[in-house]
């Protein structure tokens, strides 16, 4: 529980990024199938989760223990 509370912002970023990555694949995607990231929904979702986690981690303030 302490881990989740400590990293809540990053977890939210991962979830938001995964949803955004999947929606990008579903709406835009790659028609030819040659795009490495957007050709498959799993690739696009994982990439979006990674980018969302990284983006939201920028806004996390470190607390000194």
C-alpha positions in Angstrom: 0.0 0.0 0.0 2.9 2.3 0.7 4.4 1.7 -2.7 1.1 2.6 -4.4 0.7 5.7 -2.4 4.3 6.7 -3.1 4.1 6.2 -6.9 0.4 7.0 -7.5 1.1 9.8 -10.0 3.3 7.5 -12.1 0.7 4.7 -12.0 -1.9 7.1 -13.2 0.4 8.2 -16.0 0.9 4.6 -17.1 -2.8 4.0 -17.2 -3.6 7.2 -19.1 -0.7 6.6 -21.5 -1.8 3.0 -22.2 -5.3 4.2 -23.0 -4.0 6.9 -25.2 -1.7 4.5 -27.0 -4.5 2.1 -27.7 -6.8 4.9 -28.9 -4.1 6.1 -31.2 -3.8 2.6 -32.7 -7.5 2.3 -33.0 -8.1 5.7 -34.6 -4.9 6.4 -36.5 -2.7 3.4 -36.5 -0.6 2.2 -39.4 -2.5 1.1 -42.5 0.5 -0.6 -44.2 1.5 -2.6 -41.2 5.2 -1.6 -41.5 5.2 0.8 -38.6 7.1 -0.7 -35.6 5.0 1.0 -32.9 1.6 1.5 -34.3 1.1 -1.6 -36.4 -0.1 -3.7 -33.4 -2.3 -2.7 -30.5 0.0 -4.2 -27.9 3.0 -2.3 -29.2 1.1 1.0 -29.2 -0.4 0.4 -25.8 3.0 -0.5 -24.2 4.7 2.5 -25.8 1.9 4.8 -24.6 2.1 3.4 -21.1 5.9 4.0 -21.1 5.6 7.5 -22.4 2.7 8.3 -20.0 4.7 7.0 -17.0 7.7 9.1 -18.0 5.7 12.2 -18.6 3.8 12.0 -15.3 7.1 11.3 -13.4 8.3 14.7 -14.4 5.6 16.2 -12.1 6.4 14.1 -9.1 8.0 15.9 -6.2 10.5 13.9 -4.2 9.9 13.8 -0.5 12.9 13.6 1.8 12.5 10.7 4.2 
